[in-house]
Amino acid sequence: MDDDVAAWKRWKGQWVTEDGSELWMVLACVPHVVQDGYFKPGFDNGFKFRLPPGATRLVVHRSIAPRRKTIDDHPYVAGGDCHGRLLLCATQGPEPISRDAYLVADLHPTVVGADHATLLLYSSASGAWSNLELNYPPRDRPWGGNGVVVWPKEIWWVDLSYGFLALDLSVAHRELRFVPLPVGRELPPGTGGRDLEKSRCVGLNFGELRYVEIDERDGVGPIVSMWTLLDEDAGTWSFDCEASFKAIWADEGYKATMLPPEIPTVALIHPEHPGDVAYFFLHSRLFGVHLGQCRVLEWQFFEMLHPPMAYHSSRFVRLWKNIPAFRC
């Protein structure tokens, strides 16, 4: 607990939102499933909170996810919003009671070559699903489906090999807009699959969209680069920085982790740090690097038993804002 307090004081200015009202949590996307006797009567879910960058975990009763976990079949936190709510995909379970109105959006691109997609919308107010036909800008290209980025009034679906499909929910005439990845980062359709989530990720930093990629470069070795989206309408990005892993491995902060000089997998982009900071997984550790300085800022063992360590990537971790008082 003393270590947690020290970490809180040290990182309070960077993991807390600018107005000081909310704390960012690093949430493991696969919940911890427990048996009878774990929760008090009347409760079937809860949290194990850890100060960032430690792993905060959702805990659910076996009745919500009764099947045995496998790498392809497990409960999964599919999304979160700016109000601290989470969307959990699980086998079954009763519909939760909510005092607030919300929407769930599920995009279904049609067959390759079609010019439209179907958006399934669930409204808590009506308790029903509705279908909305939308344009589909990629048309001849299948969609990779590497997650979403949620803005206050927009949803951006992510394909880490290609770009983004953005939808503004606040306008009457809704249509999908395509925003490409930085120049030169597009890959052929079907390239990489889920392994792309080990080498690429996107995230928000002070409300700006950033993109991080690990790449091999001839004569230099493995590097990690970061971009920031400048103009979504024009699809232009600024190149922020790049860091050689050889330089990162030589840093005293990296040596303190006792990790070998191996290429990690990308985990997340720091949401509030003023520098170019990204986090990486290696051997069950999560460590943050200031890419502009090739300097390791901090590291912690990351408690995520499922999936196995070999599968750890940006797919299995999510940033989530929560009220600091809930931590206790």
N, C-alpha and C positions, 0 to 999 in steps of 0.2 A: 504493500500500500504506500510506503514511503517513496518507493521508486515511481509509483503512479503520480503522487503529488508533485515530485520533482519534475517529472515529464510535463505535467499540466502547467506548471509555472514557466517552464522553458519554452513550450510551444503555444502558450495561450494566445499570443499575438498572431499566430499563423493558421492554427486549426480552428479558430473561432471566427465567425463572420465579422465583417467590418463594423457592424453596429453593436457587436458584442452579445447579441441575443441568442445565437445558436452555435452549436458545436458540430463540426464535421466528424462523422464516424467512418471508419473503414470497415465495411460490412462484407463478411464472407457470404457468397451467394447461395451456398448449399446449407440449409438449416441443420441444426442438431435435432435429431428425432429421439424422443424419450418415451418411456413406458409409464404405466399407471403409478401414481404415488409421487411423481416429480412435482406436479402442480397442486396448488390448493384447489378444493372443490370449486367448480364454476369457471376455471381457467384452463385453456388449452394451448396457450402460447405465451412467450415472454422473451426476454433478451439477456444475454451475457455481455455486459458492456465492458469495453476496454478503451483506455485513452488511446488516441491515434498516435502512431500508426499501428497499434495493436489491433487484433481481430475482434470486432464486435460480431456476435452470432445471434441469429434468430433461433429460438428453441420452440419446437412444436410437438404436440402429442402424437403418438403413433396413429391415432384415429384419422389424422389429417393426411398422413403419408404412410399407409400400412405396408406397402411393398418394400422389399429389400432393395437398398440402393445399389445401382450399377453405374458405370460411367455414362450410360445413355438413358438411364431411368432413375431420376431422383427429384425430390422437391427442389424448387429453384426460385430465388427472388429475381423476378424478371424486370422489375422497374421500381422506381421510387419517385416521388414528386417533391416540390419545394415546400410542402406542408408537413413533411416527415412521414407520409404514408407509403406503404410498400405494396407491391403487387406480387403475390405468391402463387406460383403454379404448383399444384400438388394433385395427388391422386383423387382425393375426395374430401368430404368434410362439410359441416353446416355453413350456410352463408353467414358471414360475420355481420354484426349489427354496426351500422355507421350513422353517426349524427350529421355527417357532412355529405354534400353532394359531390359526385365524382364521375369521371368518364374513363372507360377503358377502350383503347383503340388498337386494332389488330389489322395490319396491312397485308393484303393477299395479292401480289402481282399475278397476272394471268399468264397464260402460256407464252413462250418466247415468240415474238413477232406481233403480239397484240399491242394496241395503243392505250389500253386502260388497265386499271387495277381496282380491286374491291376493298373498301375500308369497312371493317366491322366495328360498330360503335355500341358500347354498352353504357347506358345511363342509369345511375343509381336512383334517379328521380322517377323514371318510368319502370325500372326493373326489367327492361327488355333490350334486346339487341336490334340494331337497324343496319341496313346496308347502304353504302354510298359509293357510287361509281365515280372514279377519278381518272384523270389522264395518267399515263405511265411514260415519262420522258425517255428511259433507257430503251424501250420498245424491243429491240432485237437482242437484248442482253438479259440473262436471268439475274435475279437479285441475290446477293450473297447472304444478307441477313445476319449482321454482326452486332445487333443490339440497337439501342436508341439513345439519343440525347434529348432531354426534355428541357425546354425553355419555358418561361412563364405562360406564353400563349401559343407556342409552336412545338411540334414534334419533328425530330430529324431522325429518320431511319438510316442506319449506317451499313455500308458495304466497304470493308477495309481494302478491297482490291480495286475499288472504282470511285466511290464518292458517297453522296448523301441525297436522300429524298426528303424535302422539307415541306411541312404542311402547317399553314396558319389556321388555327381553329377559331380565331376571333372574327374572321371575315365571312360574309354571306356566301360569296362565290369561292368555294374551296377547290384548290388545285395543287398538285404536287410540283415542286420546283427542284430541279437537279442542280447540285453544287458539286463540282469535281474535287478530287484530292489535289494536293500541290502538283505542279507540273513535273512530269517524269515519274510519278509514283503509281500511276495506273498499271494494273496487271491484266493479262488476258483472262477472259471469263473462266471460272472454275479453278483458278490458281490458288493453291495454298489451303483452302478449306478452313477448318478450325485452327490449323497451325498458324494462320495469319494473326490470330489473337495472342500468340506468343511473341510476335515481333512488331506488332502495330497496335496503337490504341488512340482514341480521341477522348477529350474531356474539356471541361470548362475551367478557366482560370480568370477570376474576377469578371465573369460573364462573357469572356472571349473564348471562342472555340480554338483548341490547340490540337495538333497532331504530332505523334511521336512514332519514330520508326527505327528499328535496329536493322543494320545492313552490313554486308561484307564489301569492302572496297579493296581492289588490287593495290598492293604495295603499302597499304595502311593497316589492313586487318579490320576487325569488327568496329563499327562506329554506331552511335545513336544520335539522331537528329531531331530537331523540333521546329515546327512551323506554327504560325498564328493566322487565322482567317481574317483578311482585311475587309473584303467586300463580297458578300454572299451573292449579290446580283451579278457581279462580274466574274465571280469564282476565283478571285485573286488571293494569294497567301503571301505572308512575309516569312523569309527564312530567318529563324531566330539564332540558332547555334547548332554546333555539332560537337561531340566529344568522342575521343578515341577510348576504347575500353582498356587499351594498354596504359593510358594515363590514369584512368579510374583505378585500375588494379594497383598502380604505384602509389596511390594516395594513402596516407596514414590511417584515415578513417576506414578505408576498405580493408586494410590489413587488420584493423581491430575487430572486424567481423569474423576473422579466422576462415573466411571463404577462400576456395581455390580460384585461380584466375580463369574462370569459365564464363562463357556468354550467358547472361541471365535471360529470363523472359520478362517482357514489359507488363506492369501491373496497372498503374494509374498515373495521372497528372495531378500535381498538387493544386487544389482549388483556390487557395488564398495566398500562397507564397509569392512575394513580388519578383522572385528570380525565376529562372528556367529550370524548374525542379520536377523530376519524374521519379517514380518508384518502380522497383524491379523485384522479381522473385528469384531466389536461388537457394536450393537445399533447405526449404521451409523457413527461410528468412525473407523479410521484406525490408529493403533498404532504399533510402532516398538519396538522390544525387543531384547536386547543382551542376547542370550540364555545362553552363558557361564557364565554370571553374574546375570541372572534373573532380569535384570534391564530394565525398560521402558525408551527408549531414547527420544521419541517424540510421539505426537499424533495430529490428526486433524479430524474435521468433514469431511466426504467424501461425496461429492455431487454426488449421484447416485440414482436418483428417480426410475429408472427402471433397473433391476427388483426390487420388494419390498425387504425390509431389510432382511426378513427371508431367501431369496435366495442368499444373498451376499456370494461369495466364490472366490477362485482363478480363476474360469472360467470367471468371469466378470471383471477382471482387468488385465492389460497388461503393462509391462515395455516397453518403447519406447524411443529411442535416437533421440534427435532433436538438431539443432544448437542453442546455447544460444541466438543469436541475434533475432531468430524468436519469442522469448518470448514477445517482446515489441509490 
